[in-house]
Structures are given as structure tokens and as C-alpha cells.
Amino acid sequence: MQLKLVRPLAFFDLETTGVNVVRDRIVEISIYKVIPDGTNESLTKRVNPTIPIPAEVTAIHGISNLDVADAPTFAQLAPSLEQFLQHCDLAGYNSNKFDIPMLIEEFLRCGIQFDIRKRRLIDVQNIFHKMEPRTLRAAYKFYCGKDLVGAHEAEADTRATYEILLSQIERYQGVDYEDREGRLEGPIKNDVQALHDFSYNHRNADLVGHIGYDKQGREVFKFGKYKGKVVEEVFKKEPQYFDWMMKADFPLSTKNLIQSIILRGFDKGNIIFKDQ
């Protein structure tokens, strides 16, 4: 089966120094780009993270500090990576929660605004967890009937993810999904927009889930003392909370979001700092 695409769909996977989007760095990126005509392109790059790779992390993905000592930094690779991903929709396994926020954070550190607002994002893990809650290795065995050789190697994982998505589309054509509110979604279709809608977490306003939406579509905090409170209203009453967030250890993508909320509040006259 061939995916029905209107523009390239880039399956990608990252190996990193850890799982903290703010502090950790990419050590390898692999991209498997599927073109609408059915052809494909592959790109795999080792990356010098400029910080040490912990031994326990090397034990998982097999990439050591010595392996990346002479590799280019992400800043050196960023222009060519941005070009390779130009006009692509994005797909991955757990990509909406980790890989995409990490990739965007790395781009932002280089001063590159990698805009995903017009890209469709397909998270194969979200489809899998909704339909058959398991792991990538089990997903590959379940959907493709094969053992995943080279798990935690970025190139093997990206190709396996691509094969799993094809199998998911075949398996779930015509199958409805009932959400927590009892509403029926689906069926899953060979359509990138439909797959994006089904696998994307629309409850998050930022990439990592610090800010969400309430039933009225307003941004609300999903952490801390103001959990569940409307972000704009909190900033109006306590503008120093905005200052704290901008100085604290939050991803740049989250800081960009709250800056846009502040600017929107200024435009509406709802947020005025005391020293203004």
C-alpha cells in the first residue's frame, strides 16, 4: 500500500543525551522522507551535543561521547536539516510529546523559527496507544508480524514506524474509535489530515504540555499553583509570574507561547504591568 500524500511526509527519530527538552541535546537524527509519488529519501546524521552523554543513556542507544566527538554540532547541521524538512509534514513514534519539541528547541537555540503551524503531525504512538496500548517493538511485531532488529537505532526505528503506520491504516479502515466522552471518531483513513487529527493531542497549547486549553478554548496552566487557571487572567493579576516563567527552566517554545499571550493581552488592554 502507498500513502496518499499531497506533500512529503518525514518520519524522524532522535537519539539524545536524555529526555529533558531544555537541558538535553540531540546526538543523532534520522529522517525517512516519503514523497507523494511513492519514492523516498533518507538522511541520518550523528550530532556533537556539546555536552556529555551519560553512561546510562549510552547503554540504551549505543552512542558514546567518542562516537560524536568529531561530528558536527546541531548549529552546523541546522540549515541543511531545515532545508531537507521544508514543506514536509512530520511523523514519528512519540514524536508529538518528545521528538518534535526537542527538534524545535534545538532549532530555536540556533535562531531558526521552525514553524509547525501549517504542518500536519502524525504520532504513530498515539494511534497505537489508542487502539492497541503497547511498545514500539511490540507494535512492530503486532502490526507487521516481524521482530524489530536494531531497536533504539534511529534508522531502524524510523523505518519500523513507517511500516507500522501503513499496517495501522490497513487494519483500522472502517473501525470506529470511542473517546472518553463516548463520541465516535474515525475511521482511520489513508489521509494525512485525518491521521493528524486522530493522533495529535489537541488539548495542549504548547508542545510539551505545560499549557493546555479549557472547554472555552482558552489557554490554561497544566502545572503548579495555577493549574487549571486561565493563563491570561493569571498574568493580568500577577504579571511577575510571567517574569518567573521567562527566567525559569521552561522550553523556548513554551516561552514563545506565553509571550504571544502577553502581547495579545496588551492588544486587548487586559494586561498592563505595574511599571507601565
N, C-alpha and C positions, 0 to 999 in steps of 0.2 A: 504494500500500500504506500502511496505517496501523499505527503501532507499537502493540503490545499492552502497555498500561501499567496499573498498579494505582495509581500516583500520578504527579504531574508529573515530567517529565524535562527538566532545564535544561541546554541546550547553551550553553557560555560560552567566551569567549576574552578574553585580556588583552593589552593593549599596555603595555609597561613601559619604565623608564629603562635596563634592562639585564637580565641573566639571573642575577644573584646574589640568591637569595631573601632573604638577610639584609640586604644593603645597598641593593638597588634597590627601586623603588616602582611602583605601577600608575599609568598615565596615561590609560587608557581601559578600560572593561569593557563588554562586550556580552553579553546573555543572550537566548537564544531558548527560551522555555519551552513545551514541548508538553504539553497537558493530556490526560488519559485519554480524554476524549470527542472528541479529534481537533482541538480548537481550539488556538490558540496565543497567547502574549503575548510582546512584545519589549520590551527595555529596553537602551538604550545611554547611557552616561554618560562624559563626559570628567572626569578627576580631576587636581587640582593635586597633584603628587607631593611638593611642598615641598623638592625637591632639583632641580638642573639636569638637563635631558635632554641627553646628549651628542650632538654633531652627527652622529656616525656612526650613532647609533640613530635620530635623526630621519630620516636618509636612508633607513632601512628602512621605518618605519611612517608617516612623513609628519607626525608630530605634533611641533610645536615648543614651546619654552618659552612663546612668546607665545600659542599656541593654548590653553594651560591656565592662563594667568596669573590669569584670573577664575573658573576652575572651582572647585567645592567640593573640599575635601580628602576623603580616604577616611574619616577620622574623622567628617566631617559626613554622608557618604553611608551609612556602615556600618549604622545601624539600619534604613533603608529597604531596603538590599540584603539584609540578613538576613531581613527580612520577606518580600521577594519570593522568596527561595530556601527559605522554610520548607516542610518536608515534601517537598522535591524530591530526587530522585536527580540525579546530576551526570554530564554527558558533555562531552567535548571532544577536541581533537586534541593529543596530547602532554600532556594535562591531568593525568594521574597524576604525571608527573615534574616538571612546572613550574607549570601554572596553579593546580592545587589547593593545593600547598604555598605558592605566593605569596599566594593569596587568604586562606588560613588565617593566614599570617604577618601580613598586614595587619589581619585581624580581631583577632588576639591583641594587636597593638600598641594596639588600641582597648579592650582589656579584654573582648572578646566571645569566648566559647568556642564556636566554630563546629564542632560535633561531627559528624564524618563516619562514626562507627562504625556507625550504623544506616542510612546512605545507601549505595546501590549506585553504583559509579563505573565508567563505561564510557569507555575510552580508545580512540577510533576509530583512532588511530595504531598502537596495539599490535596491533589486529586487522589493520590494513593491512600492517604490517611483518612479521607472521607469515605472512600469506597472499600479499602482493604488495609486497615492500620497495621503496618509492619516497617521493616528497614529497607534500604536500597538493595542489599544483597538478596533479601527475601523477595522484594518486589521483582527483581530480575528473574529469579527462579520461578516466581508465581506467574508472571505475565509472559515471560519469554521461554520458560522451560529450560534454562541454562544456568550453570554456575558462573558467578561473576569472578573472573580471573583478573587479579591486579586491583582489587578493591583498595580505595584510598590513593590510587594513582589517578591524577586528574584526567588524563586522556581516556583511560578505561571507563571512568565514571561518567564522563560526558557522553560517550558513545552508548553506554548502557542506558543512560537516561533517555536518549533519543529513541532507542528501541522500545523502552517501556512505554513512552508516550504513544507510539504507533499502536502498540498492543492494547493500551487503555482505550483508545478511540474505537478499535475493533470490538473489544469486549463490551463496552458500555453504550454502544449505539442503541438507542431506543429504551435505555434504562433510566428511570426517574430516580432522583435523589430527594429525600425528605429532610429538610433542615430542622433546627431545634424548635422553630415556631410551627412546625407541621406543614410548611409550604413545600411544594414540589418544585425542584429545579431540574433543568436538563431537558432532554437527554444530552449527554456529552456528544459533541459533533466534531467533524473534521473541519473545524473553523477556528482560526486563531483568536478572534474576538470572543467567541463562546468559551473557549478554553481559558482565556484570560479572566473572563467574568466568573467562571466557576472556581478557579484556583487562586485568585487574588484575594487578599484579606482587605475588604473594603471598610473595615472598622478602624483601621489605622490611618491617621493623618500624616504621620511621618513614617520613615522606612522601618525603624526598629521597634515601634510600638510604644514610645513614651507618650505620644499624643494620639487620642482616638476621636471618635465622633459620637455625639449623643443622638437620640431619636429625631431631634430637630436639625441634625446636620452640622451642629456647632462643634468646634474643637474643644475637647476636654482632656484634662490630665488623667493619665492612667497609672500614676505612681505618686508616692509621697503624701504630704499632709493635705494637698488639694485634689486628691484622687476623686474623679467624677465631677469636679468643678469646671466651669467654662473658662478656658484659658484667657480670653479677652477680658472677662469680668474680674478674674484674679489680678491680671496686670493693671487693670484700672484702679482697683482698691490697694494693691500692693506692688507698685512698679519695681521695688527693689528685688522682687522675686525674679523678674526678668533679668536684672543685672546679675543675680546669683547664677541663673542658668547659663548666661553667656560666658561666665568665668569658670563654671564647673566643667566636669569631665563628661560632657554630652557630645554626641556626634555632630559634625559640622552641618549635616543635612537637617538635624533637629533644630539647631540654632538658626539655620536659614529659614525654617518654617516659622519659628516664634518671632523672628524679625519681621516676616511678612505679616503676621498677625498684629504686631505692634504698629506697623505702617498703615495697615487697614484701619486700626483704631484711631490713629492720628487723623486719617482722611475723614472718618465719621465724627471726629471730635469726642470720641469716647475715652481716649487715653491721653492724659496730659500729665507729664512728670512735674513734680513739685517745684523743680528749679526752672521751669519754663514760664 
